[in-house]
Amino acid sequence: MLPKATVCLLLTHFLELVLHVNAKIPAIIVFGDSSVDSGNNNYIPTVLKSNFEPYGRDFYGRKPTGRFCNGRLPTDIISEAFGLKQSIPAFLDPTYNISHFATGVCFASAGTGYDNVTSSVLSVIPLWKEVEYFKEYLKQLRSYLGNEKAEEVISEALYLISIGTNDFLENYYTIPVRSSQYNVGAYQDFLVTIAKDFVTELYQLGARKLSLGGLPPMGCLPLERTTNLLFGGGCIEKYNDVAKEFNQKLGGLVEELNNELKGGRVVFSNPYYILLGLIKKPSSFGFESAGVACCATGLYEMSYLCNKNNPYTCKDANKYVFWDAFHPTEKSNGIAARHLIQTTLAEFFYDG
């Protein structure tokens, strides 16, 4: 009898083959933060960048692209599962144009959040500006494809949204602005209101198939565990509880949006429990380490602190759940992406 893990892997590959045949998605359009930014921060004046080695060492051509990963992001892997391109280009990358963006484009910016205060912390692209770039894209798409074909792409495309972690870890719990205005529950409600307005605006601009992502177990990120070293270096459960509470509110928002946005379909893509599984039982997924990251010491380094001159970077990122102290490895991204493909995103993959 085949091992359970082998059976699951075979079923995953079978499902992906089915998706290639039946998918009716002409493009993947991405909004969010570093979990899905494919390189937009390369082209803005911010210190939060990753377009240097060892980032990208397992990407195509072994080149850093601005992705906060050793390889591909979940959105890249989802795009390929739909039979589209293997990696989604950043809108601000001048080496690409509308002929590339017509089947997939990323507007995400590492370090951003729902809250404008969050994006101001590291001078990155605020969410409202991502929408402005999207409007610019729509004009280019209509010019490139013609109005009728462009409208078909816009309405049939899948919109992937992954954002929110920075609002808590880089904003609410770090700087005394929002925390002096809101308790954490009220701040969650504030963010949910922004999320509703954002999704509604995308719908008004023509989006009909949308995936709203939830928060990961952010108290288990290596960076956060490092701040907890005096107490054993375990996950900060307060942050995990906040993530679960916020995800529950986002789930309620999705139900509300589906009742209000006629002809639209919004799903809630929750990465929390699949990522928690990798962290709590790494060996079950073929990992050796979940408490520290691959890059540098794995305790606190990301962006410029994770560089090719650090002698402590691991040799094989596939043994690690996390690439740097804040972001998963490509292997972890693949597991999370395939989980979403089999669950919340599956309904978008079939004819009829």
N, C-alpha and C positions, 0 to 999 in steps of 0.2 A: 504494500500500500504506500502511495506517495506521501511524503511528509506534508503537513498542513501548509508550511511556508511555500513549498513547491507548487501545491495546488493553487494557492492564492496568486502566485506569480503567473502561472499558466492562464488562469482566468483573467488576470489583468491584461496580458498580452492579447488574449482572444477578444476582450472588450475593445481594446485599442484598434484591432483590425476591423471590428464592426463599425467603430466610430469613423474610421477613414472612409468606409463605404457609404455610410448613411448620414454623415454630418452635413448640415445645410447652413453652415456658418461661413460667410465669405471673408470675414475679418475679425481679428481680436483687437480690442481697443482698451488700453490700460490706463488707469488713474491710481495714484497713491504715493507711497513713500519708498524707502530703501528696500523693502521686501520685494518690490517690483520695478524699481528704477533701472532701466537698461543703459543709462549713461547721460541723462539730461544734465546732471550736476557738473559734468565735464565742461559745460559751456556757460556757466554762470559764476560770478565772483563769490565763491563760498569756500571755506576750508574743508567742507565735508565732501571729499572725493575719494574715488578708489580706482582711478585710471592709471595704475602703476602696479608693478609686480610686488608681491606674488599673487595679487588679485588676478583672476582670469587664467591662472596657470593650467587649468583643466578645461578651458573653453576652447572652441574651435580656433586652431592656429596658435593656441597657447598664448593668447594676447589679452591684456587687461582692457576692458571695455567701459568701465565705470559701474559695472554690476558689483554689488557688495557680496561677492561670492567667489569661490574658486572656479566656478563654471556657470551653469545656466540657472535661471530663476524659475519658480513654478509657472509663471505665465509663458515662458518659452516652451516649457514641456507641454503645457495645455495646448498651445498653438499647434505644436507638432501632432498631438493626438487628434486634432481636428483636421489633419491633412493639410495644414497651412505651413508657413515657414518654421524653421527650427529655432529661430531666435527673433524676437520682436525688436525692431530698431527704435532708438530714441528720437523723438520729434525734432529736437534741437541739433542732432548730429548732421552736419553739412554734407557728409558723404552719402546721405540718403535723400531721396526726393519722393514726390507723391506716387511715383510708379512703384516704389517699395512700400510706402505707407498704406496703399490702397487695400492691402490684405492684412495689415497689422501695424499698429503704432503705439508707442508708449509716451505718455505725458507726465509720468510720475517723477517725483523729486525726493531724493533721500533727505531725511530730516524734517519733512513737512508733516502736517497734521490737518485735522478738520479745523482747528482753531488757528486763526491768523497769528496769534501770539507765538504759537509753536514754530511756525515757519520763520519768524523773525529772530529766533534764538541763534540760528546758524546761517541766517540770510539765504534761505533756499526759496524755492518756488511755492507760493501759497496755493491752496486748493482752487481759489477763485481764478488764479492765473492759469492753472491747468485747464480750466474750462474755457478761458479766452483762447488758449492755444488750440483747443478742440474746435472752436468756432472758426479759427483760421484754417484748420485742416478741412473742415466741411466745405469751405469755399474752394479750396484747392481740389478736393475730391469731385465736386460738381463740375469744375472746369475740366478736369482730366477725364471723367467718365461720361459727362452729360448728366442732366438733371435726373432723368428717369432711372438710369442705372445706379447713379449715386444714391438716390433715395432708397433703392432696394438694398444696397450695401449697408446704409446707415440703419435701416430698420431690422435687417437680418443679422447684423454683427453682434458678437457677444462682448459685453462691456464688463471688464474685470476690475474691481475696486478693492484695494488693500491698503488700509490706512488706520491710524488711531493710536498705535503704541507710543509714538513720540509725544502725543498730547499728555500722556501721563508721566512717562519716564524722563522726558527732556523738558517738560513744561511744568505740569501740576506739582510733581514731587521734587522739582529742582529749583524753580525760581518762584519767589513769593508774590506772584501777580494773581493768577486765577485761584490759588489756594486761599488767598485772603478775601476773595469775593464769593467763593462757593465751597460748600462741603463737597466731598467726593461724589455723593449721589446726585447733587444738583449740577455738578460739572458734567457728569455723564449725561444728564438730561439736556444740558446745553449743547453737548456734542451731537446727541441724537437729533436735535432740532436742525443743526447744520447738515447732518447726513441726509435728513429728509429733504431739505431744500436743494441739496446737491443732486440727489437722485431724481427729484422732480424736474429740475432744470435739464438734466440729460434727457429725460423723457420728452420734455417740451421741444428739445432740439432734434428729436427723432429716434432716440434709443428705445428699444422695446424688449431686449433680452439683457438682463443685468444680474451680476453676481456681486453682492455686498459682502466683503470679507470681515471676519471677526478678529479678535485679538488672540495672540498666542499666550501660553503660560509665561507671561513676561517676567514674573518673579524668578524664573528658572534660567534666564539668560546668564551666561557666565559673568558678564559685567555686574549684574545685580547680586549674584552669589558671592562675588569677590567682596562686595561691600558688607556681606554677612559673615565674613571669615571668623570674626570673634565669637560667633554663635554656631560655628561648625561648618560654615560654607554651604549650607543647604539653601533650597529655594526660599524666597521671601513670600510667604503664603499670603500676606496682605495684598501684595500686587497681583497674585494669581486670583484671589477672591474678587478684586476689582475687575480683572479681565472677564471673569465668568459673569459677574453682574452686568457689565457693559454688554457682553455678548447676548445676554438674555434680553436686554432692552433693544438691541439691534434686531433680534429675532422678532420681537413684537412690532418693531418699525416695519419690517419686511411684510408682515401680515397686513398692516395698515396700508402700506403702499400698494399692495396687490388689490386691495379693495377700492383704491382711489384712482389708480392709473389704468384706465380702460384700454384693453388691447396690449398692455404691457405685462411682462412677467419678471419678477424680482425673486432671486433665491438668496438664502443666507448661507454663505460658505464659511463654516466654522473650523478653523485649523487647530483649535485649542487641544482637543483630546487626542488627535493623532500625534501631534507634536509632544504632548505630555507622555504618551506611550513610548516615544523614542527616548525621551529623557529619563523616564523611570525604569525602563527595561531595555537599555541600548543593545545588549547582547542578543535579544530576540530579533533584532533587525540587522545584525552583523556589525554593530558598532562596538568599539572598545572604550570610548570616552564620551560622556555627556556633560560632565561638570566643568571641564575646561575646553577651550577651542583649539583648533589646529594652529592658527597663526600666532607667532611669537610665543609668549608664555601661556597664552590662552586665557589669561585672567582678566585683562582689562583692555587689551589693544584692539583698535579698529581704525579705519582710515589711515592717516599717515603714520600712526604708531605700528601698524601692520605693514611692514615694508621688507624689501628683499635683503636688507642688511642685518635683519634679526636672525641670529643663529639658532633660535629655539623653535622655529616653525617646523611642523611635522612633515614627514616625507609622504605620507599617504592620508589624504583628507577623507577618504572613504571610511576610515576608522573612527571618525569624529562626527558627532551630531552637529557641532557648530564649527564654522569656518573661522570667524573672528568672534570677539566677545559679545556680539550683538546679532549676528546673522548665521543662519544654517548653511551647511555645506550643500553642494549640488545633489549629493545622494539623499540628504534629508529633504531637500526641495522636491526631488523626484517622488519620494514616498508620499509627501503631503499632496502633491499635484495629482498623483494617481488615485489617492483617496477621494479627492474632490471629484475627479472624473467619474468614479464609480458611484458617487452619492449625489450631491446637490447639483452637479452640472450635467448629469446623465440625461436629464429630460430634454436638453438642447441638442442632443446628438442624433436624433432619429427623424426620419421622414414622417410625414403625416401629422 
